[in-house]
Amino acid sequence: MESQRNPQIQKVFRTLPLCLHDLRQHALIGYDRNPAHSRMIEMMGVPLTREMFAFRSDSDLAQLAALRAGFGIGASQLGIARQDRNLVPVLHTDLLFSMDVWVAIHPDMRRDRRIRLTFDYLVRELTHYAKTSRHEA
């Protein structure tokens, strides 16, 4: 794998958590005041509290920036993470979340050509993105 050639990444590989409970011994990136995602992890048997996160933000973009900067272990959509060869999957078979994506348009708006073209573009691109975000078993 390309990222294993980086000495900093190799150092991290030696200390990766082997199970969900090992996450408590690592610097974690997570929520500040919105615990929705952590509730999903807690349902898997890993109790998380706000205080366990070394970096806290309710902004997905801020969490992704912290993840890319190497602050710790955090979550990302597969479609985004796969575009960054420096991000290393951690417990990716144990921590899988799926999200439904809905694109809606008011029936009256379908008649407007510009809106319909934009809608069709969004559906096409989001469908492609959803396919790149699937976990390969």
Salt bridges, closest charged atoms under 4 A:
GLU2 OE1 - ARG5 NH1 2.93
GLU2 OE2 - ARG85 NH1 3.05
ASP32 OD2 - ARG33 NH1 3.01
ASP32 OD1 - ARG50 NH2 2.56
ASP32 OD1 - ARG56 NE 3.73
ASP84 OD2 - ARG68 NE 3.23
ASP108 OD2 - HIS106 ND1 3.73
ASP108 OD1 - ARG111 NH2 3.54
ASP120 OD1 - ARG116 NE 3.01
GLU136 OE2 - ARG82 NH2 3.82
